[in-house]
Amino acid sequence: MPIPATTTSPLLLPAPRRPAAAHRVAVLAYPGMSVFETGIVTEVFGLARPEFDVDWYDLVLCAEQPGPVPVVGGASLHTPYGLAELATARTVIVPGVPDVTADPSPELITALRQAHRRGARIMSICSGAFALAGAGLLDGRRATTHWRYAELLARRYPRVEVDADVLYLDDGDLLTSAGSAAGLDLCVHVIRRDHGAAIANAVARRLVIPPHRDGGQAQFVEAPVPADPDDDRIAGSIDWALAHLAEPLSVAQLAGRAHMSSRTYLRHFARATGTSPIRWLIDQRIRASLALLEETDASVEQVARAVGFDTPVTYRHHFGRVMLTSPSAYRRAFRTGAGQRA
């Protein structure tokens, strides 16, 4: 006797066995979500990277109720993973929440708090900061979110120090990013933390994005960097500066490369990049020094000179501001293998 066709939902299969030793990254899926932010996480942490010869990540999508999760556009994701897997992951990522005026569910709050107590690294993208704040994880901490929601986040959670003027914030075990695409910057920053500058830069190249945008950069600027840098004076001066980081550089020199007065250059540079030339230079020099610390035996003094700092004292000061550690401690972390394990 033939079996009649049915229109029931697909069978919910048990979760497949995963490698226990891998660094598990759990991202929350919820009804009505846009798949863009989840796609960011999947692209950075979910694809195999055998060419890097390091232990990579084990990505799982988790829902409050395992099964089909309807998403924007009428489609649905189907996941066997729930909040139990989220609570036990080493890195937990919450993308934008479905409703910034609603509280996270008690079940999600419990899972996030359990993960935090276990020492997990917890990240949010865009309005996902509301879930972290709703769980009380951001009390007394700096955090950011999409600039549209920053005022609301501060009003709803007054114990959170909200900074609306940055792309992302790394507060150690809690990391928050601004709107959607800033999640890419945060994820690449995490790769840099875990695996170092060379691998982070390689991932960025595969994503066809800049290898680093400083987390302190403004969320939006008055005008974007023009699409054709060859014809743009500011972009031309930036390219020249990147090729001469080891040399003494001044605003007057950069302005001269752009054929502008210093005052005009400062205004146009800030409008194009969201920061000042001096801060941009310092950050670029710090980033250039990371590979030297990781891959060479050059002394801190030699590294400082190689990337254009006048003195090791100045280099250490700015390194601490950007990286929240010292050059020597950063090097030890990678030399002992701490930075090589995901």
VEXTORLUM-101395 format. One line per 10 residues: for each residue x negated, y negated, z negated of N, C-alpha, C, O. Coordinates in steps of 0.2 Angstrom, whole numbers, plus 5000, padded with zeros to 4 digits. Layout:
<sites>
X/Y/Z/X/Y/Z/X/Y/Z/X/Y/Z  ...
</sites>
This chain:
<sites>
4996/5006/5000/5000/5000/5000/4996/4994/5000/4991/4993/4996  4996/4989/5005/4992/4983/5005/4993/4979/4999/4999/4978/4996  4988/4976/4997/4988/4971/4991/4990/4964/4994/4987/4962/4999  4995/4961/4991/4998/4955/4994/4993/4949/4992/4989/4949/4987  4992/4944/4997/4988/4939/4996/4991/4934/4990/4997/4934/4989  4986/4931/4987/4988/4927/4981/4986/4920/4982/4981/4919/4986  4988/4915/4978/4985/4908/4979/4983/4906/4972/4983/4900/4970  4981/4911/4968/4979/4910/4961/4972/4906/4961/4968/4907/4966  4970/4903/4956/4963/4900/4955/4958/4906/4955/4959/4911/4954  4952/4904/4958/4946/4909/4958/4945/4912/4951/4946/4908/4946
4943/4918/4951/4941/4921/4945/4935/4918/4941/4930/4916/4944  4936/4916/4935/4931/4913/4931/4926/4919/4929/4927/4923/4925  4920/4919/4932/4915/4924/4931/4911/4922/4925/4910/4916/4923  4908/4927/4921/4903/4925/4916/4897/4921/4918/4895/4922/4924  4895/4917/4914/4889/4913/4916/4883/4918/4917/4882/4923/4914  4879/4917/4923/4874/4921/4924/4868/4920/4919/4868/4915/4916  4864/4925/4919/4858/4925/4914/4853/4920/4917/4852/4920/4923  4850/4916/4912/4845/4911/4914/4839/4913/4911/4839/4916/4906  4833/4910/4914/4827/4912/4911/4826/4908/4904/4828/4902/4904  4825/4912/4899/4825/4909/4892/4820/4904/4891/4821/4899/4887
4814/4904/4894/4808/4900/4892/4809/4893/4896/4805/4889/4894  4813/4893/4901/4813/4886/4905/4816/4881/4901/4820/4882/4896  4814/4875/4903/4817/4869/4900/4824/4868/4902/4824/4866/4908  4829/4869/4899/4836/4868/4901/4838/4861/4901/4837/4858/4896  4841/4859/4906/4844/4852/4907/4851/4853/4908/4853/4857/4913  4855/4851/4904/4863/4851/4904/4866/4845/4906/4864/4840/4902  4870/4844/4911/4873/4838/4913/4881/4839/4912/4883/4845/4914  4884/4834/4909/4891/4835/4908/4895/4834/4914/4894/4829/4918  4900/4838/4916/4905/4837/4921/4911/4836/4918/4913/4839/4913  4915/4831/4921/4922/4830/4918/4927/4828/4923/4925/4826/4929
4933/4829/4922/4938/4828/4927/4938/4821/4930/4938/4816/4926  4939/4820/4936/4939/4813/4939/4932/4810/4940/4932/4804/4941  4927/4813/4939/4920/4811/4940/4918/4809/4947/4921/4813/4951  4914/4805/4948/4910/4804/4955/4904/4809/4955/4901/4809/4950  4903/4812/4960/4898/4817/4960/4891/4813/4962/4886/4817/4962  4891/4807/4963/4885/4804/4964/4880/4804/4959/4874/4806/4960  4882/4803/4952/4877/4803/4947/4875/4810/4945/4869/4812/4944  4880/4815/4946/4878/4822/4945/4873/4824/4950/4869/4828/4949  4874/4821/4956/4870/4823/4962/4862/4821/4961/4858/4824/4963  4862/4815/4957/4855/4812/4956/4852/4817/4951/4846/4819/4952
4855/4819/4946/4852/4824/4941/4850/4831/4945/4845/4834/4943  4855/4833/4949/4854/4839/4952/4848/4839/4957/4843/4843/4957  4847/4833/4961/4841/4832/4965/4835/4832/4961/4830/4835/4964  4835/4829/4956/4828/4828/4952/4826/4834/4948/4821/4837/4948  4831/4837/4944/4830/4843/4940/4832/4849/4942/4829/4854/4940  4836/4850/4947/4839/4856/4949/4836/4860/4955/4837/4866/4955  4832/4856/4959/4829/4859/4965/4822/4863/4962/4819/4860/4958  4821/4868/4965/4815/4872/4963/4809/4868/4966/4809/4865/4972  4803/4867/4963/4797/4864/4965/4791/4868/4964/4787/4867/4960  4791/4874/4968/4785/4878/4967/4779/4875/4969/4773/4877/4967
4779/4870/4973/4773/4867/4976/4769/4863/4970/4763/4862/4971  4772/4862/4964/4769/4858/4959/4765/4863/4954/4761/4861/4950  4767/4869/4954/4763/4874/4950/4764/4872/4943/4759/4873/4939  4770/4870/4941/4771/4869/4933/4778/4872/4932/4782/4873/4936  4779/4873/4926/4786/4876/4924/4791/4870/4925/4791/4865/4922  4796/4872/4929/4801/4867/4931/4807/4867/4926/4806/4871/4921  4812/4864/4928/4818/4864/4924/4823/4869/4926/4823/4872/4932  4828/4871/4921/4833/4875/4923/4840/4871/4922/4842/4870/4916  4843/4869/4927/4849/4865/4927/4855/4868/4926/4856/4873/4930  4860/4866/4922/4866/4869/4921/4871/4863/4921/4870/4858/4917
4877/4864/4924/4882/4859/4924/4887/4862/4919/4890/4868/4919  4889/4858/4914/4893/4860/4908/4900/4856/4908/4900/4850/4909  4905/4859/4907/4912/4855/4906/4915/4857/4899/4913/4862/4896  4919/4852/4897/4922/4854/4890/4926/4860/4891/4927/4864/4886  4929/4861/4897/4933/4868/4898/4930/4871/4904/4931/4869/4909  4926/4876/4903/4923/4880/4909/4929/4882/4914/4934/4883/4912  4927/4881/4920/4931/4882/4926/4931/4877/4931/4926/4874/4931  4937/4876/4934/4937/4871/4940/4937/4864/4936/4941/4862/4932  4933/4859/4939/4933/4852/4937/4934/4848/4943/4930/4847/4947  4940/4845/4943/4942/4840/4949/4938/4834/4949/4937/4831/4944
4935/4832/4955/4931/4826/4956/4934/4822/4961/4939/4823/4964  4931/4816/4961/4934/4811/4966/4933/4813/4973/4929/4816/4975  4939/4812/4977/4939/4815/4984/4943/4821/4984/4944/4823/4990  4946/4823/4979/4951/4829/4980/4947/4836/4979/4951/4841/4980  4941/4836/4979/4937/4842/4978/4937/4844/4971/4939/4841/4966  4933/4850/4969/4932/4852/4962/4926/4856/4962/4924/4859/4967  4922/4855/4956/4917/4859/4955/4919/4865/4950/4924/4864/4947  4915/4870/4950/4918/4876/4947/4912/4878/4943/4907/4880/4945  4912/4878/4936/4906/4880/4932/4908/4885/4926/4914/4884/4923  4904/4890/4925/4906/4894/4919/4903/4892/4913/4904/4895/4908
4900/4886/4913/4896/4883/4907/4900/4878/4903/4904/4874/4906  4900/4879/4896/4904/4874/4892/4900/4870/4887/4894/4870/4888  4903/4868/4882/4899/4864/4877/4894/4867/4873/4890/4864/4871  4895/4874/4873/4890/4878/4869/4883/4878/4872/4878/4877/4869  4883/4878/4879/4877/4878/4883/4874/4871/4882/4868/4870/4882  4879/4866/4883/4877/4859/4882/4873/4857/4875/4868/4854/4875  4876/4860/4870/4873/4859/4863/4866/4862/4862/4863/4860/4858  4865/4867/4866/4858/4871/4865/4853/4869/4870/4848/4872/4870  4855/4864/4875/4850/4862/4880/4844/4858/4877/4845/4855/4872  4838/4858/4880/4833/4854/4878/4834/4847/4880/4831/4842/4877
4837/4846/4886/4839/4839/4888/4846/4839/4890/4848/4843/4894  4849/4834/4887/4857/4833/4889/4858/4827/4892/4855/4821/4890  4862/4827/4898/4863/4821/4902/4870/4820/4902/4874/4824/4905  4873/4814/4901/4880/4812/4901/4880/4807/4906/4878/4801/4905  4883/4808/4912/4884/4803/4917/4890/4798/4915/4893/4799/4910  4892/4794/4920/4898/4789/4918/4904/4793/4915/4906/4798/4918  4907/4790/4910/4913/4793/4907/4919/4791/4911/4919/4786/4915  4924/4795/4911/4930/4794/4915/4934/4787/4912/4937/4784/4916  4933/4786/4906/4937/4780/4903/4933/4776/4898/4932/4779/4893  4931/4770/4899/4926/4767/4895/4930/4764/4889/4927/4762/4884
4937/4764/4889/4941/4762/4883/4943/4768/4879/4946/4766/4874  4942/4774/4881/4944/4780/4877/4938/4782/4873/4932/4781/4874  4939/4786/4867/4934/4789/4863/4932/4796/4866/4937/4799/4869  4926/4798/4866/4925/4805/4868/4928/4810/4863/4930/4808/4858  4930/4816/4866/4934/4821/4862/4930/4823/4856/4923/4823/4856  4933/4825/4851/4929/4828/4845/4925/4833/4847/4919/4834/4844  4927/4838/4852/4922/4843/4854/4916/4841/4857/4911/4843/4856  4916/4836/4861/4910/4833/4864/4906/4829/4859/4900/4830/4859  4909/4826/4855/4905/4823/4849/4901/4828/4845/4895/4827/4844  4905/4833/4844/4901/4839/4840/4895/4841/4844/4890/4842/4841
4896/4843/4850/4891/4846/4854/4885/4841/4855/4879/4843/4854  4886/4834/4856/4881/4829/4856/4877/4829/4850/4871/4828/4850  4881/4829/4844/4877/4828/4838/4873/4835/4836/4868/4834/4833  4876/4840/4838/4872/4847/4837/4866/4846/4841/4860/4848/4839  4866/4844/4847/4860/4844/4852/4855/4839/4849/4849/4840/4849  4858/4833/4846/4853/4828/4843/4850/4831/4837/4844/4830/4836  4853/4834/4833/4851/4837/4827/4845/4842/4828/4840/4843/4825  4846/4846/4834/4841/4851/4836/4835/4848/4839/4830/4852/4840  4835/4841/4840/4829/4838/4843/4829/4838/4851/4824/4836/4854  4835/4838/4854/4836/4838/4861/4835/4831/4863/4836/4826/4859
4833/4830/4869/4832/4823/4872/4839/4822/4875/4841/4826/4880  4842/4816/4874/4849/4815/4876/4849/4809/4880/4846/4804/4878  4851/4809/4886/4851/4804/4891/4858/4802/4893/4863/4806/4894  4859/4796/4895/4865/4793/4898/4864/4790/4905/4859/4786/4905  4868/4790/4909/4868/4786/4916/4874/4782/4916/4880/4784/4915  4874/4776/4917/4879/4771/4918/4883/4771/4912/4881/4770/4906  4890/4772/4912/4894/4772/4907/4894/4778/4902/4898/4778/4897  4890/4782/4904/4889/4788/4899/4886/4786/4892/4887/4790/4887  4884/4780/4892/4882/4777/4885/4888/4777/4880/4887/4777/4874  4894/4776/4883/4900/4776/4879/4901/4782/4875/4903/4782/4869
4899/4788/4878/4900/4794/4875/4894/4795/4869/4896/4797/4864  4888/4793/4871/4883/4793/4866/4885/4788/4860/4884/4790/4854  4887/4782/4861/4889/4778/4856/4895/4780/4852/4895/4780/4846  4900/4784/4855/4905/4786/4852/4904/4792/4847/4907/4793/4842  4898/4795/4849/4896/4801/4844/4891/4798/4839/4889/4802/4834  4890/4791/4839/4886/4788/4833/4879/4789/4834/4875/4787/4830  4877/4791/4840/4870/4792/4841/4866/4786/4843/4860/4786/4841  4869/4781/4845/4866/4775/4846/4866/4769/4841/4864/4764/4842  4869/4771/4835/4869/4766/4830/4862/4764/4828/4858/4768/4826  4861/4758/4828/4855/4755/4826/4849/4756/4831/4843/4755/4830
4851/4758/4837/4846/4759/4843/4848/4754/4848/4854/4752/4849  4843/4753/4852/4844/4749/4858/4846/4754/4864/4845/4759/4864  4851/4751/4868/4854/4755/4873/4856/4750/4879/4857/4744/4878  4857/4753/4885/4859/4749/4890/4865/4753/4894/4866/4759/4893  4868/4750/4898/4874/4753/4902/4874/4748/4908/4871/4743/4909  4879/4750/4913/4880/4746/4918/4882/4739/4916/4886/4738/4911  4880/4734/4919/4881/4727/4917/4888/4725/4916/4890/4721/4912  4892/4728/4920/4900/4727/4920/4902/4729/4913/4907/4726/4911  4899/4734/4910/4902/4737/4904/4898/4735/4898/4900/4737/4892  4893/4731/4898/4889/4729/4893/4892/4726/4887/4892/4727/4881
4896/4721/4889/4900/4717/4884/4905/4721/4880/4906/4721/4874  4908/4726/4884/4913/4730/4881/4910/4735/4876/4912/4736/4871  4904/4738/4878/4900/4742/4874/4898/4739/4868/4899/4742/4862  4896/4733/4868/4894/4729/4862/4900/4728/4857/4899/4728/4851  4905/4726/4860/4911/4725/4857/4914/4731/4853/4916/4731/4847  4914/4737/4857/4917/4743/4854/4912/4746/4849/4915/4749/4844  4906/4745/4850/4901/4748/4845/4896/4743/4843/4890/4743/4845  4898/4739/4838/4894/4733/4836/4887/4735/4833/4883/4731/4832  4887/4742/4831/4880/4744/4828/4875/4746/4833/4869/4747/4831  4877/4745/4840/4872/4747/4845/4869/4740/4847/4873/4735/4848
4863/4740/4848/4859/4734/4851/4859/4735/4859/4855/4738/4862  4864/4732/4862/4865/4732/4869/4861/4727/4873/4861/4721/4871  4857/4730/4878/4853/4726/4882/4855/4727/4889/4854/4732/4892  4859/4722/4892/4862/4722/4898/4857/4720/4904/4858/4720/4910  4851/4718/4902/4846/4715/4907/4840/4720/4909/4835/4718/4911  4841/4726/4908/4836/4731/4910/4839/4737/4914/4845/4738/4914  4835/4740/4918/4837/4746/4922/4838/4752/4917/4843/4756/4918  4833/4753/4913/4834/4759/4908/4830/4758/4902/4825/4753/4902  4832/4761/4896/4828/4761/4890/4826/4768/4888/4830/4772/4888  4820/4768/4886/4817/4775/4883/4816/4774/4876/4811/4770/4874
4820/4776/4872/4820/4776/4864/4818/4782/4861/4820/4784/4856  4813/4786/4865/4811/4792/4863/4816/4798/4864/4815/4801/4869  4820/4800/4859/4824/4805/4860/4831/4803/4863/4835/4807/4865  4832/4797/4864/4838/4794/4867/4836/4789/4872/4833/4784/4871  4839/4791/4878/4837/4787/4884/4844/4785/4888/4848/4789/4889  4844/4778/4890/4850/4776/4893/4848/4772/4899/4843/4769/4899  4853/4772/4904/4851/4769/4910/4857/4764/4912/4863/4765/4910  4856/4760/4917/4861/4755/4919/4865/4759/4925/4865/4765/4925  4868/4755/4929/4873/4758/4934/4870/4763/4938/4864/4762/4941  4874/4768/4940/4872/4773/4945/4865/4774/4947/4862/4779/4945
4863/4770/4952/4856/4771/4955/4851/4771/4950/4845/4774/4951  4852/4767/4945/4846/4766/4940/4845/4773/4936/4840/4774/4933  4850/4778/4937/4849/4785/4935/4843/4788/4938/4840/4792/4935  4842/4786/4944/4836/4789/4948/4830/4787/4945/4825/4791/4944  4829/4780/4943/4824/4778/4940/4822/4781/4933/4817/4783/4932  4828/4782/4929/4827/4785/4923/4825/4792/4924/4820/4795/4920  4828/4796/4928/4826/4803/4929/4818/4804/4931/4815/4808/4929  4816/4799/4936/4809/4800/4938/4805/4798/4932/4799/4801/4932  4807/4793/4928/4803/4791/4922/4802/4797/4918/4797/4798/4915  4807/4801/4917/4807/4807/4913/4802/4812/4916/4798/4815/4912
4802/4813/4922/4797/4817/4926/4790/4815/4924/4786/4819/4923  4789/4809/4924/4783/4806/4922/4781/4808/4915/4775/4809/4914  4786/4807/4911/4784/4809/4904/4782/4816/4903/4778/4818/4899  4786/4820/4906/4785/4827/4906/4779/4830/4909/4775/4834/4907  4778/4827/4915/4773/4831/4920/4767/4826/4922/4763/4828/4926  4768/4819/4921/4763/4815/4923/4764/4811/4929/4769/4812/4933  4760/4806/4931/4761/4802/4936/4761/4805/4943/4765/4803/4947  4756/4809/4944/4755/4812/4951/4762/4816/4953/4764/4815/4958  4764/4820/4948/4771/4824/4950/4777/4819/4951/4781/4820/4955  4777/4814/4946/4783/4810/4947/4782/4806/4953/4787/4805/4957
4776/4804/4955/4776/4801/4962/4778/4805/4968/4781/4803/4973  4776/4812/4967/4778/4816/4972/4785/4817/4973/4788/4818/4978  4788/4818/4967/4796/4818/4967/4799/4812/4970/4803/4813/4974  4796/4806/4968/4799/4800/4971/4798/4800/4979/4803/4798/4982  4792/4802/4981/4791/4802/4988/4797/4807/4992/4799/4805/4997  4798/4812/4989/4803/4817/4992/4810/4814/4992/4814/4815/4996  4811/4810/4987/4818/4806/4986/4818/4800/4990/4823/4797/4991  4812/4798/4993/4811/4792/4997/4814/4786/4993/4817/4782/4995  4811/4785/4987/4812/4780/4983/4805/4777/4980/4800/4781/4980  4805/4771/4977/4799/4769/4974/4797/4773/4969/4801/4776/4965
4790/4775/4968/4788/4779/4963/4789/4777/4956/4789/4781/4951  4790/4770/4955/4792/4768/4948/4795/4761/4949/4792/4756/4952  4800/4760/4945/4803/4753/4944/4803/4753/4936/4806/4757/4933  4800/4747/4934/4799/4746/4927/4806/4746/4924/4811/4743/4926  4807/4750/4918/4814/4750/4915/4816/4743/4913/4822/4742/4912  4811/4738/4911/4813/4732/4909/4815/4727/4915/4817/4721/4914  4815/4730/4921/4817/4725/4927/4824/4724/4926/4828/4728/4924  4826/4718/4929/4833/4716/4929/4838/4721/4933/4835/4724/4937  4844/4722/4930/4849/4726/4934/4850/4724/4941/4851/4728/4945  4851/4717/4941/4853/4715/4948/4849/4708/4949/4848/4704/4944
4847/4706/4955/4844/4700/4956/4848/4696/4961/4853/4698/4964  4846/4689/4962/4850/4685/4966/4850/4687/4973/4855/4686/4977  4844/4689/4976/4844/4692/4982/4839/4698/4983/4834/4698/4979  4841/4703/4987/4837/4709/4987/4830/4708/4990/4830/4703/4994  4825/4712/4989/4819/4712/4993/4821/4713/5001/4825/4718/5002  4819/4709/5005/4821/4709/5012/4819/4716/5015/4815/4719/5013  4823/4718/5020/4823/4725/5023/4816/4726/5027/4813/4731/5027  4813/4720/5030/4807/4720/5034/4802/4717/5030/4801/4711/5031  4798/4721/5026/4793/4717/5022/4787/4714/5026/4784/4710/5024  4786/4717/5032/4781/4714/5037/4782/4706/5038/4778/4703/5039
4789/4704/5038/4791/4698/5040/4792/4693/5034/4794/4688/5035  4791/4696/5028/4793/4693/5022/4787/4691/5018/4783/4695/5017  4787/4684/5016/4781/4682/5013/4780/4685/5006/4774/4686/5004  4785/4685/5002/4785/4688/4996/4783/4695/4996/4778/4698/4993  4786/4699/5000/4784/4706/5001/4777/4707/5003/4773/4712/5001  4775/4703/5008/4768/4703/5010/4763/4702/5005/4758/4705/5004  4765/4697/5000/4760/4696/4995/4760/4702/4990/4755/4703/4987  4766/4705/4989/4766/4711/4985/4762/4716/4987/4758/4719/4984  4762/4718/4994/4758/4723/4997/4751/4721/4996/4747/4726/4995  4749/4715/4997/4742/4713/4996/4740/4714/4989/4734/4716/4988
4744/4712/4984/4742/4713/4977/4741/4720/4975/4736/4722/4972  4745/4725/4978/4745/4732/4976/4738/4735/4979/4735/4739/4976  4735/4732/4984/4729/4734/4987/4723/4731/4984/4717/4733/4985  4724/4726/4979/4719/4722/4976/4720/4722/4968/4718/4717/4965  4723/4727/4965/4725/4727/4958/4718/4727/4954/4719/4724/4948  4713/4729/4956/4707/4729/4952/4703/4722/4952/4699/4721/4948  4706/4718/4956/4702/4711/4956/4706/4706/4952/4712/4707/4950  4703/4701/4950/4707/4696/4946/4712/4693/4951/4710/4690/4956  4718/4692/4948/4723/4690/4953/4727/4684/4949/4728/4685/4943  4729/4679/4952/4733/4674/4949/4739/4672/4953/4739/4674/4959
4743/4668/4950/4749/4666/4953/4747/4662/4959/4750/4662/4965  4742/4658/4958/4740/4653/4964/4738/4657/4970/4739/4655/4975  4734/4663/4968/4732/4667/4974/4738/4670/4977/4738/4670/4984  4742/4673/4974/4748/4676/4977/4752/4671/4981/4755/4673/4986  4753/4665/4978/4757/4660/4981/4753/4658/4988/4756/4657/4993  4747/4658/4987/4743/4656/4993/4744/4662/4999/4744/4660/5005  4744/4668/4997/4745/4673/5002/4752/4673/5005/4753/4674/5011  4757/4670/5001/4764/4669/5004/4764/4662/5007/4770/4661/5009  4759/4658/5007/4760/4651/5010/4765/4647/5007/4769/4644/5010  4765/4647/5000/4770/4644/4996/4766/4640/4990/4760/4642/4989
4769/4635/4988/4767/4632/4981/4768/4637/4976/4772/4641/4976  4764/4636/4970/4765/4641/4965/4772/4641/4962/4775/4646/4960  4775/4635/4961/4781/4634/4959/4787/4637/4963/4791/4640/4961  4786/4636/4970/4791/4639/4974/4790/4647/4974/4795/4650/4974  4784/4649/4974/4783/4656/4974/4786/4660/4967/4789/4665/4968  4785/4656/4962/4788/4659/4956/4795/4660/4956/4798/4665/4954  4798/4655/4959/4806/4655/4960/4808/4661/4965/4812/4664/4963  4804/4661/4970/4806/4666/4975/4805/4673/4973/4808/4678/4974  4799/4674/4969/4797/4680/4967/4802/4683/4962/4804/4689/4962  4804/4679/4957/4809/4681/4952/4816/4683/4956/4819/4687/4954
4818/4679/4961/4824/4680/4964/4824/4687/4968/4829/4690/4969  4818/4688/4971/4817/4694/4975/4816/4701/4971/4818/4706/4973  4813/4700/4965/4811/4706/4961/4815/4706/4954/4815/4712/4951  4817/4701/4951/4820/4701/4945/4815/4700/4939/4817/4701/4933  4809/4699/4941/4804/4698/4936/4799/4693/4938/4799/4690/4943  4794/4692/4934/4788/4687/4935/4782/4690/4939/4781/4696/4938  4778/4686/4942/4772/4690/4945/4768/4692/4940/4765/4698/4941  4767/4689/4935/4762/4691/4930/4764/4698/4926/4761/4703/4926  4771/4698/4924/4773/4704/4921/4773/4710/4926/4772/4715/4925  4775/4708/4933/4775/4713/4938/4767/4716/4939/4767/4722/4939
4763/4712/4939/4756/4714/4939/4753/4718/4934/4750/4724/4935  4755/4716/4928/4753/4720/4922/4756/4727/4922/4753/4732/4921  4763/4728/4924/4766/4734/4924/4763/4738/4930/4762/4744/4929  4761/4735/4935/4758/4739/4941/4751/4742/4939/4750/4748/4941  4748/4738/4935/4741/4740/4933/4742/4746/4928/4738/4751/4928  4746/4745/4923/4748/4751/4919/4749/4757/4922/4746/4762/4921  4754/4757/4927/4756/4763/4931/4750/4766/4935/4749/4772/4935  4746/4761/4938/4740/4764/4941/4735/4767/4937/4731/4772/4939  4735/4765/4930/4730/4768/4926/4732/4775/4924/4728/4779/4921  4738/4777/4924/4741/4784/4922/4737/4789/4925/4735/4794/4921
4736/4789/4931/4733/4795/4935/4726/4795/4933/4723/4801/4932  4722/4790/4932/4715/4790/4929/4715/4793/4923/4710/4796/4921  4720/4791/4918/4719/4794/4911/4721/4802/4912/4718/4806/4908  4725/4804/4916/4727/4811/4917/4722/4815/4920/4721/4821/4919  4719/4812/4926/4715/4816/4930/4707/4815/4930/4704/4819/4934  4705/4810/4927/4698/4809/4926/4695/4809/4919/4699/4808/4914  4689/4809/4918/4686/4808/4912/4683/4801/4911/4679/4800/4906  4685/4796/4915/4683/4789/4914/4685/4787/4907/4691/4789/4904  4681/4783/4904/4683/4780/4897/4689/4775/4898/4690/4773/4903  4692/4774/4892/4697/4769/4892/4694/4762/4895/4698/4759/4898
4688/4760/4893/4685/4754/4895/4685/4754/4903/4686/4749/4906  4682/4760/4906/4682/4760/4913/4688/4760/4916/4689/4757/4922  4693/4764/4913/4700/4763/4916/4703/4756/4916/4706/4754/4921  4702/4753/4911/4704/4746/4910/4701/4742/4916/4705/4738/4919  4695/4742/4917/4692/4738/4922/4694/4740/4929/4695/4736/4934  4695/4747/4930/4697/4750/4937/4704/4747/4939/4705/4747/4945  4708/4745/4934/4715/4743/4936/4716/4736/4935/4721/4733/4936  4710/4732/4934/4711/4725/4934/4712/4721/4927/4713/4715/4927  4711/4725/4921/4712/4721/4915/4705/4718/4913/4700/4722/4914  4705/4712/4910/4699/4709/4908/4695/4713/4903/4689/4713/4903
4699/4715/4898/4696/4719/4892/4700/4725/4890/4706/4725/4892  4697/4730/4887/4700/4735/4885/4706/4734/4879/4711/4737/4879  4704/4728/4876/4709/4726/4871/4716/4724/4874/4721/4726/4872  4715/4720/4879/4721/4718/4883/4725/4724/4886/4731/4724/4886  4721/4728/4889/4724/4734/4892/4728/4738/4887/4733/4741/4888  4725/4740/4881/4728/4744/4876/4734/4740/4874/4740/4743/4872  4734/4734/4873/4740/4730/4871/4746/4731/4876/4751/4733/4874  4744/4730/4882/4750/4730/4887/4752/4738/4888/4758/4739/4889  4747/4742/4887/4749/4749/4888/4754/4751/4883/4759/4755/4884  4753/4749/4877/4757/4751/4871/4764/4748/4872/4769/4751/4870
4764/4742/4875/4771/4739/4876/4775/4743/4881/4781/4744/4881  4772/4745/4887/4775/4748/4892/4776/4756/4890/4782/4758/4892  4771/4759/4888/4772/4766/4887/4773/4769/4880/4774/4775/4879  4773/4764/4875/4775/4766/4868/4770/4770/4865/4772/4774/4861  4764/4770/4867/4759/4774/4864/4752/4771/4867/4752/4766/4870  4747/4774/4864/4740/4771/4866/4737/4775/4872/4739/4781/4873  4733/4772/4876/4729/4776/4882/4726/4782/4879/4727/4787/4883  4723/4782/4874/4720/4788/4871/4725/4794/4869/4724/4799/4871  4730/4792/4866/4735/4796/4864/4739/4799/4870/4740/4805/4870  4740/4795/4875/4743/4797/4881/4738/4803/4885/4741/4808/4887
4732/4801/4885/4727/4806/4888/4727/4813/4884/4727/4818/4887  4727/4812/4877/4727/4818/4873/4733/4823/4874/4732/4829/4875  4738/4819/4875/4745/4823/4876/4744/4827/4882/4746/4833/4883  4741/4825/4888/4741/4828/4894/4735/4833/4894/4735/4839/4897  4729/4831/4890/4724/4836/4890/4725/4842/4886/4722/4847/4887  4729/4841/4881/4731/4847/4877/4737/4851/4880/4739/4856/4877  4740/4849/4885/4745/4853/4889/4752/4850/4887/4757/4853/4889  4753/4846/4882/4759/4843/4880/4763/4840/4885/4769/4841/4886  4759/4837/4890/4763/4834/4895/4764/4838/4901/4767/4836/4906  4761/4844/4901/4762/4849/4907/4767/4854/4906/4769/4858/4910
4771/4854/4900/4776/4859/4899/4783/4855/4899/4784/4850/4896  4787/4857/4904/4793/4854/4905/4798/4855/4899/4803/4853/4898
</sites>
